[in-house]
Amino acid sequence: MLYAATVRPFDEVGPRTAVLAADHADVVLVVLVEPGLPGLSARYVAEPLVHVPHRLLPLGGGADGLDEDSLARAVRDFLR
């Protein structure tokens, strides 16, 4: 699990290093407040991982529907 207080500028080296070190890479991007459309910041995570096998679940895009239970359910379903 990695934590970033901001997505921009995005730390490309940290996530790529973590994904390469993992046996199985599942990337869950949780953005609680994101300007613009939901998932807009997902490309900042996906671009440095383009040559690394991974799955990406972008969540967020404002405060609507992002309660603890819905986030937990979405992550659980994704990681199955």
Helices and strands as residue ranges (DSSP letters): H 13-21, E 26-31, H 42-46, G 47-49, E 55-60, H 68-79
